[in-house]
Amino acid sequence: GNEHDHPQRDAARPACAHAGRIAGLAGVAASSFLCAAAQGYWDLLVWRGLGGIGSVTFSVASMGLLVRLSPVQARGRMSALYGSAFLIGNICGPILGSFLVGFGYRLALFIYGVSVSIAILVVVLFLRDPAAAESSDDARPRVTLHEVWQLPHYRALLASGFANGWSTFGVRIALVPLMASALPTLGAPMAGFA
């Protein structure tokens, strides 16, 4: 048989992805509550770092679900819609959060933790049977990371994705608001608009 034919492992993928979505969301929710209770910079840094790991976990698992459930001809549009929802949230979230600055950053983190906890309930209640989403007649060949790494356009895609992520999340969401909040003429409420 083909070296990529692993029916037991393939059958377990939807359940693992479902667990990944739940674990990732739980990690983000716990991280948000722990950040709200942080007593210092290092606490906040560690808890936020763990939340980042949870965010990556549920994001990748959710994208996998979206790809599996979308018709082949609509996968590009669905992926764009998913990415757009994240970007809109990354723009609107800090703006809405800036209205909470007067109450302290802990309230915004607590609200986010509650929101993610609600998302966990939605995933548990409405995505209970992940195996039903998996097509058993999927005859596409599986590829390994080694195989795709040999493709120059795959490596270019990774590089452009990193550059986009750094500029969007690293600079726009992390560095610019920090700079805006540190400028005495702007103040903390304007950091969300930055």
Secondary structure, 3 states (H helix, E strand, C coil): CCCCCCHHHHHHHHHHHHHHHHHHHHHHHHHHHHHHCCCCHHHHHHHHHHHHHHHHHHHHHHHHHHHHHCCHHHHHHHHHHHHHHHHHHHHHHHHHHHCCHHHCHHHHHHHHHHHHHHHHHHHHHHCCCHHHHCCCCCCCCCCCHHHHHCCHHHHHHHHHHHHHHHHHHHHHHHHHHHHHHHCCCCCHHHHCCC
